[in-house]
Amino acid sequence: MKFLLVDATRRGWGMEQHFITLASGLAQAGQDVKAIVQRDSPVHRLLESTAVHLIPRRIRGGGDPRLVSAILQVIVQDRPDWMMANQSRMYWPLAILGRMTGVHVALFRHLVHVKQWKTRTLLPRIVDRFFVASDFAREELIRNGAPARYITRLYNPIDVHRFRPDPEMRRRMRATLGVAESEILFGFAGRIEIGKGIGVLRAAACDGMNHRPGMRVLCLGEGPERDETQRFAQARGHGTKFLFPGWRADIEHYLAAIDVMVVPSIGPETFGRVCAEAQACEVPVIASAIGGLPETLLPGLSGVLVAPGEESQLCEAMIRLADDESARHRMGKAGRQHVGDRFSCETICRELLNGTALRMRPDRVCSSSGGMPRPR
């Protein structure tokens, strides 16, 4: 099939990583994939080495005439079967263009809160597929008025070839970071802010370090609580045990270096992509039992769930895994198997292409010669 994916962001966060993995995965599966992307963005750079045919543009927003022109040009020249987008500002332009040209439209929603009622209740009825990243997200949208029959759960795809255990990279990265092999390195990846649980993590980690001096924490990301976290650790005598490399495009290299990933969010996460990425690297996870996070791991097998905001529970879990190398190894193996079975790019693309994900709703079916519906 022919796919046109559209992304206008200049970032390289979780939503954009989903776009990159999905586009490259579909192309690797033998599909004809074109992507209109923001020129010189992380998405542009990371897709350059894939089989995706890139159409880079300077884009200001979903209604940018240059973007609309580029989309229409692809539609006229190539007649794609499906157009897809992640960003909310792209939803309505694609929905309208799809209606105008007869091209099927699939939209992906990565946040559960939708302010505008027309986007929440009307848009899923207009487009051909409206995907969310977890059962939690689907239930939340439905609870807030979205039409249940038009909301489909499709988990985020994870590139298990990019995210994998790498002993040599582990040695190199730990040497670069100044972390001894005997030390237990806990990881945090995301925006360093209260909602992501950084306050809970720094308190739990410092308490744990009082009892296990070999514990250290690597914080990947930036955010308003970065400096406060550093001050907090210094005030408790553990300032040198917290590392802050900032945002990293090569996050897989850092995941290879850590022993345990901690996702201590106190607000609901839609999915928890970093949980799955860490497990793909054979890294066990400790995550808050909130939102879509529990859907990403096998509690007791590939990781541990703790109550959100409970510093003592988190500290106890960190100490327990720090003390038990065999448990970390066992959970790591189980985690990679779990991600491969449930979230790998191959698994998700197969579900998208061969399963029910792209089969048309009865009210969207048009005449075709069989198999996947052609554009109307």
Secondary structure, 3 states (H helix, E strand, C coil): CEEEEECCCCCCCHHHHHHHHHHHHHHHCCCEEEEEEECCCHHHHHHCCCCCEEEEECCCCCCCHHHHHHHHHHHHHHCCCEEEECCHHHHHHHHHHHHHHCCEEEEEECCCCCCCHHHHHHHHHHCCEEEECCHHHHHHHHHCCCCHHHEEECCCCECCCCCCCCHHHHHHHHHHHCCCCCCEEEEEECCCCHHHCHHHHHHHHHHHHHHCCCEEEEEECCCCCHHHHHHHHHHCCCHHHEEEEECCCCHHHHHCCCCEEEECCCCCCCCCHHHHHHHHCCCCEEEECCCCHHHHCCECCCEEEECCCCHHHHHHHHHHHHHCHHHHHHHHHHHHHHHHHHCEHHHHHHHHHHCCCCCCCHHHCCCCCCCCCCCC
